Amino acid sequence: MLFFLSILLSSTLAFSVTTVENLCGNSNPKSLVTSPLAKQSKYEWCFGGVCEENGKTFEREKCVKQMSEGEDIYHENSMIVSHSELHREPNRLSSKSYAGFYRLYSGDACFEECRPEEKSFLGINTGKKLGLEKEECIKCMIKLPPTNPDSFEVKGHGVTVYQGQKCHTLCRLPSGPYTDDRPYSEECLNCIGQMGIKPKTEHLMTKDGSCFEFRDGRYRGVSQVPERFCHEDPDVYSTYYTKTSKFSAASLFFKKPQDCLEVDAKSGGNYYKRIVDMINCDPEAANDNERANQKETPSSAPKENTSGARRN
């Protein structure tokens, strides 16, 4: 009896959610589902097929899985939606995989569908039925994209935090049991300025216009954030070009040529530093072969910005 119920459940799920659009994001002529939604383990379901994008086809499997800590400790509110792809080309075989990590809280997609339920036998509580043991949860989660958003709202406080910001990490709600509220930490609320403390952040704009937020402490450095944060900051730091020392051990003993660096103006490179083309530090360092090639092709348009800052 249980066997037939399992078959019925699988058939119902396969019919309702294993569509080409759900797998591939399109209904192109060569996109098709080849394997129905099937249970891989107690808390994992997958289906697959062939997807066509930009005139090419590849194999894709889409899965939804309940997140765990170890083998037997499952988080009630945490799911992962993933894509695994296999690309076949002449003389080449490559694979790709990517995933979206979901921590379900009140107001989120699939929150109600994946709410755990108490299990009992003869009136005795025997534990909980977690989300991916429920048909409505599987049907809802398998439709979600395998991506992580660049930003999210700290709900109830009217603040949106973006990837790269300190607050983005501090305000991410934890994996764990189901709750109907959103237990933002004091560190999160301090960071977004909701505890009477005005947050202080500093920003850096590089030569190519990229914007970063400074990080202090153990992981001192910078994290990239949307460019608008630099445009809104009246005290934004910039970068400048500088050569490595010709008296360094690498130059003196190993005859290593000097490098040209782009460094942050706040610390001279303790937060941000990257190697760039020497032409940025020394315009005369342009490649002689490039000059020769330009002379041989007088019809080509002259290059712009050959002696100043440029995008790298």
Secondary structure per residue as TSV (DSSP state, phi and psi in degrees):
chain	resnum	aa	ss	phi	psi
A	1	M	-	360.0	-47.1
A	2	L	H	-61.8	-34.8
A	3	F	H	-61.9	-45.7
A	4	F	H	-68.0	-35.9
A	5	L	H	-63.8	-38.2
A	6	S	H	-63.9	-42.9
A	7	I	H	-62.5	-42.6
A	8	L	H	-62.3	-43.7
A	9	L	H	-61.6	-46.2
A	10	S	H	-61.4	-41.5
A	11	S	H	-64.8	-42.5
A	12	T	H	-62.3	-45.4
A	13	L	H	-64.3	-45.3
A	14	A	H	-59.5	-42.8
A	15	F	H	-65.2	-34.8
A	16	S	H	-91.4	-26.5
A	17	V	H	-125.6	-16.9
A	18	T	-	-87.8	66.8
A	19	T	-	-98.7	158.3
A	20	V	H	-60.0	-41.6
A	21	E	H	-62.0	-37.4
A	22	N	H	-71.3	-32.6
A	23	L	H	-81.8	-46.8
A	24	C	H	-105.7	-17.4
A	25	G	S	79.3	9.0
A	26	N	S	-154.9	173.3
A	27	S	-	-124.4	40.8
A	28	N	-	-61.8	154.9
A	29	P	T	-55.1	-35.3
A	30	K	T	-96.1	3.5
A	31	S	-	-84.3	130.8
A	32	L	E	-158.5	152.3
A	33	V	E	-87.4	129.4
A	34	T	E	-114.5	-19.3
A	35	S	E	-133.5	128.8
A	36	P	E	-73.3	164.9
A	37	L	E	-60.7	126.0
A	38	A	E	-140.8	151.2
A	39	K	E	-79.1	122.6
A	40	Q	E	-94.0	-32.6
A	41	S	E	-156.1	-176.3
A	42	K	T	-56.6	-35.2
A	43	Y	T	-125.1	35.1
A	44	E	E	-146.1	133.4
A	45	W	E	-131.4	141.8
A	46	C	E	-141.8	155.5
A	47	F	E	-148.0	164.1
A	48	G	E	-152.7	178.4
A	49	G	E	174.5	-157.7
A	50	V	E	-117.0	134.1
A	51	C	E	-117.3	143.8
A	52	E	E	-114.6	124.1
A	53	E	E	-140.6	132.0
A	54	N	T	52.9	39.0
A	55	G	T	80.5	0.8
A	56	K	E	-117.3	151.4
A	57	T	E	-115.9	151.0
A	58	F	E	-154.2	161.3
A	59	E	E	-88.5	139.9
A	60	R	E	-139.3	139.1
A	61	E	E	-120.2	134.7
A	62	K	E	-115.9	132.4
A	63	C	E	-133.7	155.8
A	64	V	E	-129.4	136.7
A	65	K	E	-143.5	142.1
A	66	Q	E	-77.8	131.0
A	67	M	E	-75.1	146.8
A	68	S	E	-137.1	165.5
A	69	E	E	-122.7	102.2
A	70	G	T	81.6	-156.3
A	71	E	T	-91.4	-30.8
A	72	D	T	-120.2	-4.7
A	73	I	E	-101.9	102.9
A	74	Y	E	-101.8	139.5
A	75	H	E	-84.7	125.9
A	76	E	E	-61.1	-36.8
A	77	N	E	-102.9	8.5
A	78	S	E	-117.6	125.7
A	79	M	E	-131.4	157.9
A	80	I	E	-127.3	131.1
A	81	V	E	-111.7	124.7
A	82	S	E	-132.5	154.9
A	83	H	E	-118.3	134.8
A	84	S	E	-121.8	129.8
A	85	E	E	-125.2	149.2
A	86	L	E	-128.5	118.4
A	87	H	E	-108.1	122.4
A	88	R	E	-109.6	122.3
A	89	E	E	-131.5	163.4
A	90	P	T	-53.5	121.8
A	91	N	T	63.5	20.0
A	92	R	E	-152.0	136.4
A	93	L	E	-132.6	123.0
A	94	S	E	-133.3	153.5
A	95	S	E	-125.8	151.2
A	96	K	E	-137.5	149.5
A	97	S	E	-149.2	145.3
A	98	Y	E	-155.0	159.0
A	99	A	E	-151.4	154.1
A	100	G	E	-113.5	132.3
A	101	F	E	-104.3	122.6
A	102	Y	E	-115.0	127.2
A	103	R	E	-114.8	110.3
A	104	L	-	-85.0	125.1
A	105	Y	-	-132.1	166.2
A	106	S	T	-50.4	129.8
A	107	G	T	96.0	-13.5
A	108	D	S	-81.5	156.4
A	109	A	T	-59.0	136.6
A	110	C	T	72.4	7.1
A	111	F	T	-61.2	-49.4
A	112	E	T	-70.9	-39.0
A	113	E	T	-63.4	-31.1
A	114	C	T	-102.5	13.0
A	115	R	-	-63.9	129.0
A	116	P	-	-62.8	153.7
A	117	E	E	-125.8	147.0
A	118	E	E	-71.8	140.0
A	119	K	E	-109.1	144.9
A	120	S	E	-145.5	157.5
A	121	F	E	-139.5	119.2
A	122	L	T	55.8	38.5
A	123	G	T	81.0	2.3
A	124	I	E	-104.0	128.9
A	125	N	E	-64.8	126.0
A	126	T	E	-117.1	17.5
A	127	G	E	119.5	-158.0
A	128	K	E	-122.6	145.3
A	129	K	E	-91.9	111.9
A	130	L	-	-78.9	170.9
A	131	G	G	-50.0	-52.0
A	132	L	G	-79.8	13.6
A	133	E	G	-97.3	-0.3
A	134	K	S	-113.3	132.9
A	135	E	H	-58.4	-44.2
A	136	E	H	-65.5	-30.0
A	137	C	H	-72.0	-45.1
A	138	I	H	-59.5	-46.9
A	139	K	H	-61.9	-34.8
A	140	C	H	-77.6	-48.3
A	141	M	H	-68.2	-36.6
A	142	I	T	-66.9	-16.3
A	143	K	T	-84.7	-15.3
A	144	L	S	-75.9	152.5
A	145	P	-	-76.8	150.3
A	146	P	S	-85.9	52.5
A	147	T	-	-132.0	158.6
A	148	N	-	-110.1	129.7
A	149	P	-	-66.9	148.2
A	150	D	S	-75.0	-16.1
A	151	S	E	-150.5	162.8
A	152	F	E	-152.4	157.3
A	153	E	E	-89.8	134.7
A	154	V	E	-81.1	91.8
A	155	K	T	-66.7	140.1
A	156	G	T	91.0	-8.3
A	157	H	T	-125.8	-2.8
A	158	G	T	63.4	29.5
A	159	V	E	-122.4	135.6
A	160	T	E	-108.5	132.0
A	161	V	E	-113.5	147.6
A	162	Y	E	-116.8	151.4
A	163	Q	T	-56.0	135.5
A	164	G	T	103.0	-26.7
A	165	Q	S	-77.8	147.9
A	166	K	H	-56.5	-40.7
A	167	C	H	-66.6	-24.9
A	168	H	H	-61.4	-42.5
A	169	T	H	-74.1	-43.6
A	170	L	H	-66.8	-28.5
A	171	C	T	-98.3	1.8
A	172	R	-	-70.7	121.7
A	173	L	-	-71.0	149.1
A	174	P	-	-79.7	159.6
A	175	S	S	-75.5	147.7
A	176	G	S	156.9	-145.2
A	177	P	S	-75.3	161.3
A	178	Y	-	-70.8	133.9
A	179	T	-	-138.0	150.8
A	180	D	S	-90.2	-5.9
A	181	D	S	-111.8	176.5
A	182	R	-	-116.3	101.3
A	183	P	-	-82.0	71.3
A	184	Y	-	-66.4	137.6
A	185	S	-	-75.7	162.8
A	186	E	H	-62.7	-35.5
A	187	E	H	-62.7	-39.2
A	188	C	H	-64.3	-48.3
A	189	L	H	-66.2	-35.2
A	190	N	H	-63.6	-41.3
A	191	C	H	-64.0	-39.4
A	192	I	T	-89.6	1.8
A	193	G	T	81.3	30.1
A	194	Q	-	-102.4	7.2
A	195	M	S	-120.1	26.0
A	196	G	S	82.6	2.4
A	197	I	-	-112.7	120.6
A	198	K	-	-76.1	122.5
A	199	P	-	-68.5	145.0
A	200	K	-	-120.4	118.5
A	201	T	-	-129.9	150.7
A	202	E	-	-121.2	146.7
A	203	H	E	-126.4	157.8
A	204	L	E	-131.9	130.6
A	205	M	E	-112.8	123.5
A	206	T	-	-84.2	175.5
A	207	K	T	-61.6	-30.5
A	208	D	T	-89.2	7.0
A	209	G	S	89.1	3.9
A	210	S	-	-73.2	146.5
A	211	C	E	-114.1	137.7
A	212	F	E	-133.0	152.7
A	213	E	E	-106.5	134.8
A	214	F	E	-71.5	142.2
A	215	R	E	-116.7	134.5
A	216	D	-	-113.0	177.2
A	217	G	G	88.1	-152.8
A	218	R	G	-60.9	-35.9
A	219	Y	G	-107.1	49.5
A	220	R	-	-59.6	135.8
A	221	G	E	165.0	-147.8
A	222	V	E	-136.8	152.9
A	223	S	E	-127.6	133.1
A	224	Q	E	-71.1	136.6
A	225	V	E	-133.4	168.7
A	226	P	-	-56.7	144.9
A	227	E	T	-60.3	-26.5
A	228	R	H	-61.7	-26.2
A	229	F	H	-64.7	-34.3
A	230	C	H	-73.7	-37.2
A	231	H	H	-68.9	-27.2
A	232	E	H	-88.3	-9.5
A	233	D	-	-96.3	113.9
A	234	P	T	-70.6	-17.1
A	235	D	T	-112.8	29.4
A	236	V	-	-62.7	138.4
A	237	Y	B	-83.0	159.0
A	238	S	-	-118.9	-175.9
A	239	T	E	-120.9	163.4
A	240	Y	E	-142.9	166.2
A	241	Y	E	-98.3	142.7
A	242	T	E	-153.4	150.1
A	243	K	E	-89.2	149.9
A	244	T	-	-68.0	156.4
A	245	S	-	-67.0	135.3
A	246	K	T	-78.1	-4.8
A	247	F	T	-101.7	9.5
A	248	S	S	-69.5	160.6
A	249	A	H	-59.0	-38.8
A	250	A	H	-63.1	-38.3
A	251	S	H	-77.3	-42.7
A	252	L	H	-72.0	-44.9
A	253	F	H	-99.1	-29.3
A	254	F	H	-112.4	5.8
A	255	K	-	56.3	30.5
A	256	K	-	-71.9	128.6
A	257	P	-	-61.4	152.0
A	258	Q	-	-64.7	147.4
A	259	D	-	-103.1	155.5
A	260	C	E	-100.7	128.4
A	261	L	E	-117.4	145.9
A	262	E	E	-102.8	121.1
A	263	V	E	-128.9	159.4
A	264	D	E	-77.4	143.8
A	265	A	T	-76.3	-12.1
A	266	K	T	-72.5	-41.7
A	267	S	T	-128.9	-1.4
A	268	G	T	73.3	22.6
A	269	G	S	116.6	0.7
A	270	N	S	-73.3	-24.7
A	271	Y	S	-100.6	-46.2
A	272	Y	-	-133.1	130.3
A	273	K	E	-157.5	132.4
A	274	R	E	-149.6	148.4
A	275	I	E	-78.6	133.0
A	276	V	E	-127.2	175.7
A	277	D	-	-61.8	136.7
A	278	M	G	-59.9	-21.6
A	279	I	G	-59.6	-23.9
A	280	N	G	-71.7	-29.6
A	281	C	T	-94.3	-29.1
A	282	D	-	-143.3	97.1
A	283	P	G	-56.5	-24.0
A	284	E	G	-76.7	-4.8
A	285	A	G	-86.1	10.2
A	286	A	-	-58.5	143.6
A	287	N	-	-64.5	123.7
A	288	D	H	-61.4	-34.7
A	289	N	H	-63.5	-38.0
A	290	E	H	-63.4	-41.3
A	291	R	H	-61.5	-42.7
A	292	A	H	-62.4	-41.2
A	293	N	H	-64.6	-35.7
A	294	Q	H	-66.9	-36.6
A	295	K	H	-68.9	-33.0
A	296	E	H	-75.2	-16.1
A	297	T	-	-125.5	71.0
A	298	P	T	-63.2	-18.0
A	299	S	T	-77.6	-15.4
A	300	S	S	-72.8	147.8
A	301	A	-	-68.9	142.6
A	302	P	-	-64.8	144.4
A	303	K	-	-78.2	141.4
A	304	E	S	-92.1	157.7
A	305	N	-	58.8	47.8
A	306	T	S	-86.2	-10.3
A	307	S	S	-125.2	-1.4
A	308	G	S	-116.0	-162.1
A	309	A	-	-68.2	144.5
A	310	R	-	-144.7	165.9
A	311	R	-	-76.3	138.9
A	312	N	-	-119.9	360.0
